[in-house]
Amino acid sequence: MSAYILRLVFCDTVQDKTSAALAKLMSLQAMEAVLVELDSDGNVLTEQSISLELVQKGDILKVGIASDFIFVPPPPLSSAGRQH
């Protein structure tokens, strides 16, 4: 009987920690993207913040953490990028 109660307590604790971890990950999700327009040489012409809902296949986006940015097409077809 005590093993059963211990198992219930353990499962409840694991579920709570999993839920907290998922909530934390969801809070880190980006809400905006930086849409970039490049010239034929790959130089940045313009940058514009847009809602993620407006991102379309083929858009070139500026993504990164702090000052480290790379240019990549949106998922699911990430094919190339350059780090600046």
PyMOL Python script that loads the backbone (N, CA, C, O; Angstrom):
from pymol import cmd

cmd.read_pdbstr("""\
ATOM      1  N   MET A   1       0.810  -1.187   0.000  1.00  0.00           N
ATOM      2  CA  MET A   1       0.000   0.000   0.000  1.00  0.00           C
ATOM      3  C   MET A   1       0.863   1.264   0.000  1.00  0.00           C
ATOM      4  O   MET A   1       0.562   2.218  -0.717  1.00  0.00           O
ATOM      5  N   SER A   2       1.941   1.276   0.806  1.00  0.00           N
ATOM      6  CA  SER A   2       2.782   2.468   0.866  1.00  0.00           C
ATOM      7  C   SER A   2       3.516   2.699  -0.456  1.00  0.00           C
ATOM      8  O   SER A   2       3.775   3.845  -0.822  1.00  0.00           O
ATOM      9  N   ALA A   3       3.854   1.626  -1.174  1.00  0.00           N
ATOM     10  CA  ALA A   3       4.506   1.777  -2.479  1.00  0.00           C
ATOM     11  C   ALA A   3       3.552   2.441  -3.471  1.00  0.00           C
ATOM     12  O   ALA A   3       3.981   3.243  -4.301  1.00  0.00           O
ATOM     13  N   TYR A   4       2.279   2.117  -3.391  1.00  0.00           N
ATOM     14  CA  TYR A   4       1.272   2.719  -4.265  1.00  0.00           C
ATOM     15  C   TYR A   4       1.138   4.216  -3.997  1.00  0.00           C
ATOM     16  O   TYR A   4       1.085   5.014  -4.933  1.00  0.00           O
ATOM     17  N   ILE A   5       1.085   4.595  -2.723  1.00  0.00           N
ATOM     18  CA  ILE A   5       0.975   6.015  -2.359  1.00  0.00           C
ATOM     19  C   ILE A   5       2.233   6.769  -2.781  1.00  0.00           C
ATOM     20  O   ILE A   5       2.151   7.887  -3.288  1.00  0.00           O
ATOM     21  N   LEU A   6       3.391   6.157  -2.570  1.00  0.00           N
ATOM     22  CA  LEU A   6       4.648   6.767  -2.984  1.00  0.00           C
ATOM     23  C   LEU A   6       4.666   6.981  -4.500  1.00  0.00           C
ATOM     24  O   LEU A   6       5.116   8.020  -4.984  1.00  0.00           O
ATOM     25  N   ARG A   7       4.179   6.001  -5.231  1.00  0.00           N
ATOM     26  CA  ARG A   7       4.113   6.124  -6.690  1.00  0.00           C
ATOM     27  C   ARG A   7       3.193   7.266  -7.106  1.00  0.00           C
ATOM     28  O   ARG A   7       3.528   8.018  -8.022  1.00  0.00           O
ATOM     29  N   LEU A   8       2.054   7.410  -6.461  1.00  0.00           N
ATOM     30  CA  LEU A   8       1.124   8.503  -6.764  1.00  0.00           C
ATOM     31  C   LEU A   8       1.757   9.864  -6.498  1.00  0.00           C
ATOM     32  O   LEU A   8       1.612  10.790  -7.297  1.00  0.00           O
ATOM     33  N   VAL A   9       2.454   9.979  -5.380  1.00  0.00           N
ATOM     34  CA  VAL A   9       3.119  11.244  -5.038  1.00  0.00           C
ATOM     35  C   VAL A   9       4.208  11.547  -6.061  1.00  0.00           C
ATOM     36  O   VAL A   9       4.340  12.685  -6.511  1.00  0.00           O
ATOM     37  N   PHE A  10       4.982  10.540  -6.426  1.00  0.00           N
ATOM     38  CA  PHE A  10       6.050  10.719  -7.411  1.00  0.00           C
ATOM     39  C   PHE A  10       5.472  11.154  -8.754  1.00  0.00           C
ATOM     40  O   PHE A  10       5.982  12.094  -9.364  1.00  0.00           O
ATOM     41  N   CYS A  11       4.433  10.499  -9.219  1.00  0.00           N
ATOM     42  CA  CYS A  11       3.815  10.846 -10.507  1.00  0.00           C
ATOM     43  C   CYS A  11       3.255  12.272 -10.489  1.00  0.00           C
ATOM     44  O   CYS A  11       3.373  12.999 -11.475  1.00  0.00           O
ATOM     45  N   ASP A  12       2.659  12.660  -9.388  1.00  0.00           N
ATOM     46  CA  ASP A  12       2.114  14.006  -9.260  1.00  0.00           C
ATOM     47  C   ASP A  12       3.229  15.052  -9.317  1.00  0.00           C
ATOM     48  O   ASP A  12       3.079  16.090  -9.962  1.00  0.00           O
ATOM     49  N   THR A  13       4.340  14.779  -8.645  1.00  0.00           N
ATOM     50  CA  THR A  13       5.486  15.689  -8.652  1.00  0.00           C
ATOM     51  C   THR A  13       6.072  15.818 -10.050  1.00  0.00           C
ATOM     52  O   THR A  13       6.394  16.920 -10.492  1.00  0.00           O
ATOM     53  N   VAL A  14       6.210  14.704 -10.740  1.00  0.00           N
ATOM     54  CA  VAL A  14       6.758  14.724 -12.102  1.00  0.00           C
ATOM     55  C   VAL A  14       5.837  15.502 -13.036  1.00  0.00           C
ATOM     56  O   VAL A  14       6.317  16.287 -13.853  1.00  0.00           O
ATOM     57  N   GLN A  15       4.540  15.304 -12.933  1.00  0.00           N
ATOM     58  CA  GLN A  15       3.594  16.035 -13.774  1.00  0.00           C
ATOM     59  C   GLN A  15       3.658  17.530 -13.505  1.00  0.00           C
ATOM     60  O   GLN A  15       3.595  18.325 -14.443  1.00  0.00           O
ATOM     61  N   ASP A  16       3.781  17.927 -12.242  1.00  0.00           N
ATOM     62  CA  ASP A  16       3.884  19.352 -11.905  1.00  0.00           C
ATOM     63  C   ASP A  16       5.142  19.971 -12.505  1.00  0.00           C
ATOM     64  O   ASP A  16       5.098  21.071 -13.056  1.00  0.00           O
ATOM     65  N   LYS A  17       6.264  19.259 -12.394  1.00  0.00           N
ATOM     66  CA  LYS A  17       7.524  19.787 -12.932  1.00  0.00           C
ATOM     67  C   LYS A  17       7.481  19.852 -14.460  1.00  0.00           C
ATOM     68  O   LYS A  17       8.004  20.795 -15.054  1.00  0.00           O
ATOM     69  N   THR A  18       6.867  18.868 -15.089  1.00  0.00           N
ATOM     70  CA  THR A  18       6.739  18.880 -16.543  1.00  0.00           C
ATOM     71  C   THR A  18       5.871  20.042 -16.998  1.00  0.00           C
ATOM     72  O   THR A  18       6.206  20.731 -17.961  1.00  0.00           O
ATOM     73  N   SER A  19       4.770  20.259 -16.315  1.00  0.00           N
ATOM     74  CA  SER A  19       3.881  21.374 -16.661  1.00  0.00           C
ATOM     75  C   SER A  19       4.590  22.709 -16.494  1.00  0.00           C
ATOM     76  O   SER A  19       4.433  23.603 -17.326  1.00  0.00           O
ATOM     77  N   ALA A  20       5.365  22.852 -15.433  1.00  0.00           N
ATOM     78  CA  ALA A  20       6.103  24.099 -15.205  1.00  0.00           C
ATOM     79  C   ALA A  20       7.152  24.316 -16.284  1.00  0.00           C
ATOM     80  O   ALA A  20       7.337  25.441 -16.750  1.00  0.00           O
ATOM     81  N   ALA A  21       7.842  23.253 -16.687  1.00  0.00           N
ATOM     82  CA  ALA A  21       8.861  23.366 -17.732  1.00  0.00           C
ATOM     83  C   ALA A  21       8.227  23.750 -19.068  1.00  0.00           C
ATOM     84  O   ALA A  21       8.772  24.583 -19.793  1.00  0.00           O
ATOM     85  N   LEU A  22       7.097  23.161 -19.396  1.00  0.00           N
ATOM     86  CA  LEU A  22       6.414  23.498 -20.649  1.00  0.00           C
ATOM     87  C   LEU A  22       5.910  24.935 -20.639  1.00  0.00           C
ATOM     88  O   LEU A  22       5.985  25.623 -21.658  1.00  0.00           O
ATOM     89  N   ALA A  23       5.401  25.393 -19.509  1.00  0.00           N
ATOM     90  CA  ALA A  23       4.939  26.780 -19.396  1.00  0.00           C
ATOM     91  C   ALA A  23       6.104  27.750 -19.588  1.00  0.00           C
ATOM     92  O   ALA A  23       5.960  28.783 -20.242  1.00  0.00           O
ATOM     93  N   LYS A  24       7.255  27.410 -19.015  1.00  0.00           N
ATOM     94  CA  LYS A  24       8.442  28.261 -19.168  1.00  0.00           C
ATOM     95  C   LYS A  24       8.877  28.318 -20.638  1.00  0.00           C
ATOM     96  O   LYS A  24       9.203  29.390 -21.148  1.00  0.00           O
ATOM     97  N   LEU A  25       8.881  27.173 -21.313  1.00  0.00           N
ATOM     98  CA  LEU A  25       9.245  27.150 -22.730  1.00  0.00           C
ATOM     99  C   LEU A  25       8.281  27.975 -23.574  1.00  0.00           C
ATOM    100  O   LEU A  25       8.706  28.692 -24.480  1.00  0.00           O
ATOM    101  N   MET A  26       6.999  27.879 -23.285  1.00  0.00           N
ATOM    102  CA  MET A  26       6.007  28.651 -24.035  1.00  0.00           C
ATOM    103  C   MET A  26       6.193  30.149 -23.831  1.00  0.00           C
ATOM    104  O   MET A  26       5.931  30.931 -24.744  1.00  0.00           O
ATOM    105  N   SER A  27       6.638  30.557 -22.652  1.00  0.00           N
ATOM    106  CA  SER A  27       6.846  31.981 -22.389  1.00  0.00           C
ATOM    107  C   SER A  27       8.050  32.525 -23.148  1.00  0.00           C
ATOM    108  O   SER A  27       8.160  33.736 -23.339  1.00  0.00           O
ATOM    109  N   LEU A  28       8.951  31.651 -23.582  1.00  0.00           N
ATOM    110  CA  LEU A  28      10.133  32.076 -24.330  1.00  0.00           C
ATOM    111  C   LEU A  28       9.876  32.212 -25.823  1.00  0.00           C
ATOM    112  O   LEU A  28      10.743  32.682 -26.560  1.00  0.00           O
ATOM    113  N   GLN A  29       8.705  31.808 -26.273  1.00  0.00           N
ATOM    114  CA  GLN A  29       8.381  31.847 -27.694  1.00  0.00           C
ATOM    115  C   GLN A  29       8.340  33.291 -28.197  1.00  0.00           C
ATOM    116  O   GLN A  29       7.764  34.172 -27.559  1.00  0.00           O
ATOM    117  N   ALA A  30       8.955  33.506 -29.335  1.00  0.00           N
ATOM    118  CA  ALA A  30       8.974  34.840 -29.937  1.00  0.00           C
ATOM    119  C   ALA A  30       7.583  35.223 -30.432  1.00  0.00           C
ATOM    120  O   ALA A  30       6.814  34.363 -30.860  1.00  0.00           O
ATOM    121  N   MET A  31       7.266  36.503 -30.372  1.00  0.00           N
ATOM    122  CA  MET A  31       5.992  37.012 -30.853  1.00  0.00           C
ATOM    123  C   MET A  31       6.172  37.822 -32.140  1.00  0.00           C
ATOM    124  O   MET A  31       5.210  38.055 -32.872  1.00  0.00           O
ATOM    125  N   GLU A  32       7.402  38.246 -32.408  1.00  0.00           N
ATOM    126  CA  GLU A  32       7.690  39.042 -33.598  1.00  0.00           C
ATOM    127  C   GLU A  32       8.907  38.483 -34.309  1.00  0.00           C
ATOM    128  O   GLU A  32       9.719  37.765 -33.725  1.00  0.00           O
ATOM    129  N   ALA A  33       9.014  38.827 -35.578  1.00  0.00           N
ATOM    130  CA  ALA A  33      10.173  38.467 -36.390  1.00  0.00           C
ATOM    131  C   ALA A  33      10.681  39.737 -37.056  1.00  0.00           C
ATOM    132  O   ALA A  33       9.943  40.709 -37.218  1.00  0.00           O
ATOM    133  N   VAL A  34      11.943  39.714 -37.435  1.00  0.00           N
ATOM    134  CA  VAL A  34      12.512  40.845 -38.172  1.00  0.00           C
ATOM    135  C   VAL A  34      12.660  40.404 -39.624  1.00  0.00           C
ATOM    136  O   VAL A  34      13.497  39.562 -39.951  1.00  0.00           O
ATOM    137  N   LEU A  35      11.838  40.984 -40.481  1.00  0.00           N
ATOM    138  CA  LEU A  35      11.854  40.699 -41.908  1.00  0.00           C
ATOM    139  C   LEU A  35      12.955  41.536 -42.544  1.00  0.00           C
ATOM    140  O   LEU A  35      13.022  42.746 -42.328  1.00  0.00           O
ATOM    141  N   VAL A  36      13.816  40.898 -43.326  1.00  0.00           N
ATOM    142  CA  VAL A  36      14.969  41.566 -43.918  1.00  0.00           C
ATOM    143  C   VAL A  36      14.854  41.537 -45.437  1.00  0.00           C
ATOM    144  O   VAL A  36      14.460  40.527 -46.022  1.00  0.00           O
ATOM    145  N   GLU A  37      15.197  42.643 -46.062  1.00  0.00           N
ATOM    146  CA  GLU A  37      15.282  42.710 -47.522  1.00  0.00           C
ATOM    147  C   GLU A  37      16.754  42.862 -47.875  1.00  0.00           C
ATOM    148  O   GLU A  37      17.438  43.744 -47.356  1.00  0.00           O
ATOM    149  N   LEU A  38      17.238  41.992 -48.765  1.00  0.00           N
ATOM    150  CA  LEU A  38      18.640  42.003 -49.163  1.00  0.00           C
ATOM    151  C   LEU A  38      18.778  42.447 -50.612  1.00  0.00           C
ATOM    152  O   LEU A  38      17.874  42.250 -51.424  1.00  0.00           O
ATOM    153  N   ASP A  39      19.934  43.056 -50.928  1.00  0.00           N
ATOM    154  CA  ASP A  39      20.217  43.375 -52.329  1.00  0.00           C
ATOM    155  C   ASP A  39      20.825  42.140 -52.990  1.00  0.00           C
ATOM    156  O   ASP A  39      20.948  41.097 -52.348  1.00  0.00           O
ATOM    157  N   SER A  40      21.202  42.244 -54.247  1.00  0.00           N
ATOM    158  CA  SER A  40      21.712  41.086 -54.985  1.00  0.00           C
ATOM    159  C   SER A  40      23.040  40.573 -54.439  1.00  0.00           C
ATOM    160  O   SER A  40      23.410  39.426 -54.689  1.00  0.00           O
ATOM    161  N   ASP A  41      23.759  41.412 -53.694  1.00  0.00           N
ATOM    162  CA  ASP A  41      25.035  40.995 -53.104  1.00  0.00           C
ATOM    163  C   ASP A  41      24.868  40.435 -51.701  1.00  0.00           C
ATOM    164  O   ASP A  41      25.849  40.018 -51.085  1.00  0.00           O
ATOM    165  N   GLY A  42      23.652  40.418 -51.187  1.00  0.00           N
ATOM    166  CA  GLY A  42      23.392  39.899 -49.858  1.00  0.00           C
ATOM    167  C   GLY A  42      23.503  40.932 -48.754  1.00  0.00           C
ATOM    168  O   GLY A  42      23.494  40.581 -47.575  1.00  0.00           O
ATOM    169  N   ASN A  43      23.608  42.201 -49.120  1.00  0.00           N
ATOM    170  CA  ASN A  43      23.660  43.264 -48.122  1.00  0.00           C
ATOM    171  C   ASN A  43      22.250  43.644 -47.683  1.00  0.00           C
ATOM    172  O   ASN A  43      21.316  43.617 -48.484  1.00  0.00           O
ATOM    173  N   VAL A  44      22.103  43.993 -46.422  1.00  0.00           N
ATOM    174  CA  VAL A  44      20.791  44.338 -45.866  1.00  0.00           C
ATOM    175  C   VAL A  44      20.353  45.705 -46.378  1.00  0.00           C
ATOM    176  O   VAL A  44      21.063  46.698 -46.223  1.00  0.00           O
ATOM    177  N   LEU A  45      19.164  45.739 -46.995  1.00  0.00           N
ATOM    178  CA  LEU A  45      18.584  47.007 -47.437  1.00  0.00           C
ATOM    179  C   LEU A  45      17.642  47.564 -46.376  1.00  0.00           C
ATOM    180  O   LEU A  45      17.736  48.734 -46.007  1.00  0.00           O
ATOM    181  N   THR A  46      16.736  46.721 -45.888  1.00  0.00           N
ATOM    182  CA  THR A  46      15.773  47.161 -44.875  1.00  0.00           C
ATOM    183  C   THR A  46      15.541  46.065 -43.862  1.00  0.00           C
ATOM    184  O   THR A  46      15.739  44.884 -44.148  1.00  0.00           O
ATOM    185  N   GLU A  47      15.117  46.465 -42.671  1.00  0.00           N
ATOM    186  CA  GLU A  47      14.682  45.553 -41.617  1.00  0.00           C
ATOM    187  C   GLU A  47      13.359  46.068 -41.088  1.00  0.00           C
ATOM    188  O   GLU A  47      13.192  47.268 -40.873  1.00  0.00           O
ATOM    189  N   GLN A  48      12.402  45.142 -40.877  1.00  0.00           N
ATOM    190  CA  GLN A  48      11.076  45.537 -40.406  1.00  0.00           C
ATOM    191  C   GLN A  48      10.553  44.490 -39.437  1.00  0.00           C
ATOM    192  O   GLN A  48      10.528  43.302 -39.758  1.00  0.00           O
ATOM    193  N   SER A  49      10.132  44.927 -38.240  1.00  0.00           N
ATOM    194  CA  SER A  49       9.529  44.002 -37.274  1.00  0.00           C
ATOM    195  C   SER A  49       8.093  43.701 -37.693  1.00  0.00           C
ATOM    196  O   SER A  49       7.305  44.607 -37.966  1.00  0.00           O
ATOM    197  N   ILE A  50       7.769  42.397 -37.736  1.00  0.00           N
ATOM    198  CA  ILE A  50       6.422  41.975 -38.104  1.00  0.00           C
ATOM    199  C   ILE A  50       5.956  40.885 -37.142  1.00  0.00           C
ATOM    200  O   ILE A  50       6.769  40.243 -36.477  1.00  0.00           O
ATOM    201  N   SER A  51       4.651  40.683 -37.074  1.00  0.00           N
ATOM    202  CA  SER A  51       4.076  39.600 -36.288  1.00  0.00           C
ATOM    203  C   SER A  51       4.456  38.263 -36.918  1.00  0.00           C
ATOM    204  O   SER A  51       4.565  38.156 -38.140  1.00  0.00           O
ATOM    205  N   LEU A  52       4.654  37.250 -36.085  1.00  0.00           N
ATOM    206  CA  LEU A  52       4.990  35.926 -36.625  1.00  0.00           C
ATOM    207  C   LEU A  52       3.899  35.392 -37.544  1.00  0.00           C
ATOM    208  O   LEU A  52       4.176  34.592 -38.438  1.00  0.00           O
ATOM    209  N   GLU A  53       2.678  35.824 -37.332  1.00  0.00           N
ATOM    210  CA  GLU A  53       1.568  35.353 -38.160  1.00  0.00           C
ATOM    211  C   GLU A  53       1.691  35.834 -39.605  1.00  0.00           C
ATOM    212  O   GLU A  53       1.064  35.265 -40.499  1.00  0.00           O
ATOM    213  N   LEU A  54       2.493  36.877 -39.843  1.00  0.00           N
ATOM    214  CA  LEU A  54       2.651  37.425 -41.184  1.00  0.00           C
ATOM    215  C   LEU A  54       3.829  36.823 -41.950  1.00  0.00           C
ATOM    216  O   LEU A  54       4.018  37.123 -43.129  1.00  0.00           O
ATOM    217  N   VAL A  55       4.615  35.983 -41.294  1.00  0.00           N
ATOM    218  CA  VAL A  55       5.770  35.362 -41.948  1.00  0.00           C
ATOM    219  C   VAL A  55       5.279  34.388 -43.010  1.00  0.00           C
ATOM    220  O   VAL A  55       4.382  33.581 -42.769  1.00  0.00           O
ATOM    221  N   GLN A  56       5.892  34.482 -44.197  1.00  0.00           N
ATOM    222  CA  GLN A  56       5.500  33.628 -45.311  1.00  0.00           C
ATOM    223  C   GLN A  56       6.707  32.844 -45.806  1.00  0.00           C
ATOM    224  O   GLN A  56       7.856  33.210 -45.560  1.00  0.00           O
ATOM    225  N   LYS A  57       6.416  31.760 -46.507  1.00  0.00           N
ATOM    226  CA  LYS A  57       7.462  30.945 -47.107  1.00  0.00           C
ATOM    227  C   LYS A  57       8.298  31.824 -48.027  1.00  0.00           C
ATOM    228  O   LYS A  57       7.756  32.574 -48.839  1.00  0.00           O
ATOM    229  N   GLY A  58       9.616  31.731 -47.898  1.00  0.00           N
ATOM    230  CA  GLY A  58      10.514  32.503 -48.741  1.00  0.00           C
ATOM    231  C   GLY A  58      10.990  33.803 -48.116  1.00  0.00           C
ATOM    232  O   GLY A  58      11.922  34.425 -48.626  1.00  0.00           O
ATOM    233  N   ASP A  59      10.358  34.233 -47.005  1.00  0.00           N
ATOM    234  CA  ASP A  59      10.809  35.441 -46.324  1.00  0.00           C
ATOM    235  C   ASP A  59      12.205  35.220 -45.745  1.00  0.00           C
ATOM    236  O   ASP A  59      12.554  34.107 -45.352  1.00  0.00           O
ATOM    237  N   ILE A  60      12.984  36.272 -45.698  1.00  0.00           N
ATOM    238  CA  ILE A  60      14.296  36.217 -45.064  1.00  0.00           C
ATOM    239  C   ILE A  60      14.157  36.920 -43.725  1.00  0.00           C
ATOM    240  O   ILE A  60      13.770  38.087 -43.651  1.00  0.00           O
ATOM    241  N   LEU A  61      14.484  36.177 -42.656  1.00  0.00           N
ATOM    242  CA  LEU A  61      14.276  36.684 -41.311  1.00  0.00           C
ATOM    243  C   LEU A  61      15.601  36.840 -40.578  1.00  0.00           C
ATOM    244  O   LEU A  61      16.553  36.095 -40.813  1.00  0.00           O
ATOM    245  N   LYS A  62      15.641  37.812 -39.696  1.00  0.00           N
ATOM    246  CA  LYS A  62      16.792  38.012 -38.829  1.00  0.00           C
ATOM    247  C   LYS A  62      16.409  37.410 -37.485  1.00  0.00           C
ATOM    248  O   LYS A  62      15.464  37.861 -36.837  1.00  0.00           O
ATOM    249  N   VAL A  63      17.149  36.388 -37.074  1.00  0.00           N
ATOM    250  CA  VAL A  63      16.861  35.723 -35.809  1.00  0.00           C
ATOM    251  C   VAL A  63      18.143  35.596 -35.010  1.00  0.00           C
ATOM    252  O   VAL A  63      19.236  35.573 -35.576  1.00  0.00           O
ATOM    253  N   GLY A  64      18.009  35.514 -33.699  1.00  0.00           N
ATOM    254  CA  GLY A  64      19.192  35.323 -32.887  1.00  0.00           C
ATOM    255  C   GLY A  64      18.977  35.722 -31.457  1.00  0.00           C
ATOM    256  O   GLY A  64      17.892  36.149 -31.063  1.00  0.00           O
ATOM    257  N   ILE A  65      20.028  35.576 -30.684  1.00  0.00           N
ATOM    258  CA  ILE A  65      20.025  35.923 -29.281  1.00  0.00           C
ATOM    259  C   ILE A  65      21.022  37.059 -29.092  1.00  0.00           C
ATOM    260  O   ILE A  65      22.156  36.987 -29.564  1.00  0.00           O
ATOM    261  N   ALA A  66      20.595  38.092 -28.408  1.00  0.00           N
ATOM    262  CA  ALA A  66      21.439  39.272 -28.133  1.00  0.00           C
ATOM    263  C   ALA A  66      21.950  39.853 -29.448  1.00  0.00           C
ATOM    264  O   ALA A  66      21.153  40.254 -30.297  1.00  0.00           O
ATOM    265  N   SER A  67      23.272  39.902 -29.626  1.00  0.00           N
ATOM    266  CA  SER A  67      23.811  40.543 -30.824  1.00  0.00           C
ATOM    267  C   SER A  67      24.228  39.535 -31.887  1.00  0.00           C
ATOM    268  O   SER A  67      24.728  39.929 -32.941  1.00  0.00           O
ATOM    269  N   ASP A  68      24.034  38.244 -31.635  1.00  0.00           N
ATOM    270  CA  ASP A  68      24.402  37.219 -32.614  1.00  0.00           C
ATOM    271  C   ASP A  68      23.203  36.922 -33.501  1.00  0.00           C
ATOM    272  O   ASP A  68      22.235  36.310 -33.051  1.00  0.00           O
ATOM    273  N   PHE A  69      23.260  37.345 -34.743  1.00  0.00           N
ATOM    274  CA  PHE A  69      22.149  37.150 -35.665  1.00  0.00           C
ATOM    275  C   PHE A  69      22.591  36.372 -36.882  1.00  0.00           C
ATOM    276  O   PHE A  69      23.741  36.473 -37.310  1.00  0.00           O
ATOM    277  N   ILE A  70      21.682  35.599 -37.437  1.00  0.00           N
ATOM    278  CA  ILE A  70      21.919  34.895 -38.682  1.00  0.00           C
ATOM    279  C   ILE A  70      20.703  35.097 -39.576  1.00  0.00           C
ATOM    280  O   ILE A  70      19.599  35.320 -39.079  1.00  0.00           O
ATOM    281  N   PHE A  71      20.892  35.023 -40.859  1.00  0.00           N
ATOM    282  CA  PHE A  71      19.789  35.128 -41.805  1.00  0.00           C
ATOM    283  C   PHE A  71      19.393  33.727 -42.235  1.00  0.00           C
ATOM    284  O   PHE A  71      20.227  32.959 -42.714  1.00  0.00           O
ATOM    285  N   VAL A  72      18.107  33.394 -42.062  1.00  0.00           N
ATOM    286  CA  VAL A  72      17.624  32.075 -42.454  1.00  0.00           C
ATOM    287  C   VAL A  72      16.219  32.192 -43.020  1.00  0.00           C
ATOM    288  O   VAL A  72      15.459  33.073 -42.619  1.00  0.00           O
ATOM    289  N   PRO A  73      15.865  31.299 -43.963  1.00  0.00           N
ATOM    290  CA  PRO A  73      14.460  31.245 -44.381  1.00  0.00           C
ATOM    291  C   PRO A  73      13.641  30.620 -43.260  1.00  0.00           C
ATOM    292  O   PRO A  73      14.204  29.916 -42.421  1.00  0.00           O
ATOM    293  N   PRO A  74      12.333  30.853 -43.217  1.00  0.00           N
ATOM    294  CA  PRO A  74      11.526  30.274 -42.141  1.00  0.00           C
ATOM    295  C   PRO A  74      11.394  28.767 -42.283  1.00  0.00           C
ATOM    296  O   PRO A  74      11.546  28.241 -43.386  1.00  0.00           O
ATOM    297  N   PRO A  75      11.116  28.060 -41.193  1.00  0.00           N
ATOM    298  CA  PRO A  75      10.877  26.619 -41.274  1.00  0.00           C
ATOM    299  C   PRO A  75       9.694  26.342 -42.177  1.00  0.00           C
ATOM    300  O   PRO A  75       8.873  27.243 -42.348  1.00  0.00           O
ATOM    301  N   PRO A  76       9.542  25.194 -42.756  1.00  0.00           N
ATOM    302  CA  PRO A  76      10.325  23.990 -42.528  1.00  0.00           C
ATOM    303  C   PRO A  76      11.488  23.827 -43.488  1.00  0.00           C
ATOM    304  O   PRO A  76      12.169  22.803 -43.429  1.00  0.00           O
ATOM    305  N   LEU A  77      11.749  24.773 -44.360  1.00  0.00           N
ATOM    306  CA  LEU A  77      12.771  24.603 -45.379  1.00  0.00           C
ATOM    307  C   LEU A  77      14.002  25.459 -45.106  1.00  0.00           C
ATOM    308  O   LEU A  77      14.385  26.263 -45.956  1.00  0.00           O
ATOM    309  N   SER A  78      14.622  25.310 -43.961  1.00  0.00           N
ATOM    310  CA  SER A  78      15.851  26.033 -43.682  1.00  0.00           C
ATOM    311  C   SER A  78      16.955  25.422 -44.535  1.00  0.00           C
ATOM    312  O   SER A  78      17.366  24.281 -44.325  1.00  0.00           O
ATOM    313  N   SER A  79      17.421  26.197 -45.493  1.00  0.00           N
ATOM    314  CA  SER A  79      18.393  25.632 -46.432  1.00  0.00           C
ATOM    315  C   SER A  79      19.751  26.295 -46.333  1.00  0.00           C
ATOM    316  O   SER A  79      20.764  25.647 -46.595  1.00  0.00           O
ATOM    317  N   ALA A  80      19.805  27.568 -45.963  1.00  0.00           N
ATOM    318  CA  ALA A  80      21.102  28.252 -45.929  1.00  0.00           C
ATOM    319  C   ALA A  80      21.005  29.446 -44.998  1.00  0.00           C
ATOM    320  O   ALA A  80      19.918  29.941 -44.699  1.00  0.00           O
ATOM    321  N   GLY A  81      22.142  29.887 -44.557  1.00  0.00           N
ATOM    322  CA  GLY A  81      22.181  31.075 -43.708  1.00  0.00           C
ATOM    323  C   GLY A  81      23.594  31.591 -43.618  1.00  0.00           C
ATOM    324  O   GLY A  81      24.550  30.880 -43.927  1.00  0.00           O
ATOM    325  N   ARG A  82      23.720  32.810 -43.200  1.00  0.00           N
ATOM    326  CA  ARG A  82      25.028  33.409 -43.009  1.00  0.00           C
ATOM    327  C   ARG A  82      25.050  34.053 -41.650  1.00  0.00           C
ATOM    328  O   ARG A  82      24.082  34.689 -41.233  1.00  0.00           O
ATOM    329  N   GLN A  83      26.170  33.885 -40.952  1.00  0.00           N
ATOM    330  CA  GLN A  83      26.302  34.515 -39.647  1.00  0.00           C
ATOM    331  C   GLN A  83      27.026  35.829 -39.819  1.00  0.00           C
ATOM    332  O   GLN A  83      28.057  35.900 -40.487  1.00  0.00           O
ATOM    333  N   HIS A  84      26.468  36.899 -39.198  1.00  0.00           N
ATOM    334  CA  HIS A  84      27.089  38.226 -39.267  1.00  0.00           C
ATOM    335  C   HIS A  84      27.501  38.661 -37.895  1.00  0.00           C
ATOM    336  O   HIS A  84      28.045  39.753 -37.731  1.00  0.00           O
TER     337      HIS A  84
END
""", "prot")
cmd.dss("prot")
cmd.show_as("cartoon", "prot")
cmd.util.cbc("prot")
cmd.orient("prot")
